[in-house]
Amino acid sequence: MAELRAIEDGTDGFVDGGAPRLQPLGTSMHYLGTTRMGLVDDGHSVCGPTGAVWGHPTVFVVGNGVIDTATACNPTLTSVAYALLTADARQLLA
């Protein structure tokens, strides 16, 4: 925040409503983790580490839903990384 304030001081300031602010702990502008990923089918997760849905080995899930923890930035790169992991695992079935 101090760095952002220093940038503001060296410019004409932020546009109305554009000043940096901290969100309350636990909030996110990106919903994630709604499709729980787990290491084993213990009844608490939907899929394994490669996105394969438990009990349905040819059904895969990808996207922000399988990101298992809050991120400190936009989750796009993490989501793409999981999708690539899932795609690699899917290719092994072909």
N, C-alpha and C positions, 0 to 999 in steps of 0.2 A: 504494500500500500504506500510505503514511503517513496518508492521509486515512481509510482504513478502520480503521487502528489508533486514530486519534483518535475515530472514532465508537464504537469498542469501549470506549475509556476513558470515554466519556460515557454508557454504558449498562451493563446487567448483563452484557455480554459476548455472545459468539456462542454459539449452541446447540452442543452436542457435535458435533464434526465439521464445523461450519459456518464455521470461521475461514478467511479468504481465504488462498489460496496460489497461487503461480505454477506453471504447467505447464511441463515441459521444452520448450525451443525446438522448433518443428516439430510439436508435438502439437495436436490439436484435438478438441473434443467433438462436432464435426459433420464428417462425412466430406464432402469436396467435391473437385471437379476430376477425377473419375473418367471423365468424358466430355469429352475435350479439345476446346476451341473454337479455331478458327484463322481467319486471314484468307484463306487459300487452301487448296485441296485438294492438299496436298503429301505426303499419306500419314502425317502425324503428328497429324492431328486428325479428329474424327468429324463435326463440324458447323461451319458458318460463324457469323458474329456474330449472325445472326437465329435460330439454332437449327435451320436446315434441314440435314438430314443430307446429306453429300456424295454425289452420284450418285442421290439420292432426293429431289427437290425438294418433294414433298408430305408427307414424313416429317419431323417436328420433335421435338426433345428439349428439355425444360425441367427445372428443378430444381437442387438443389445440385450435381449432377454437372457442370454446365457452368460453375460458378464457377471461374475460372482461377487463383486465387491464394488463399492463406490470408487470412482476414478477422480483424479485431481484436475482433469481437463476433458475436453470433448472426447467421447468414447469411440469415435469413428475408427481410429487406427487399431484399437483393441478389438473392435468388432470385426474388422477386416482380417486381422490375424487369426481370430477364431474361425472365421469363414474359410480361410486358406487351409487351416489345420483340418477342418471338416471335409473340405474338397479333396485333400490328399488321402484321408481315410476312405472316403467314398470311392476314389479311384482304385483302391486296393480290392474293392468288392467287384469291380467290373471285369 
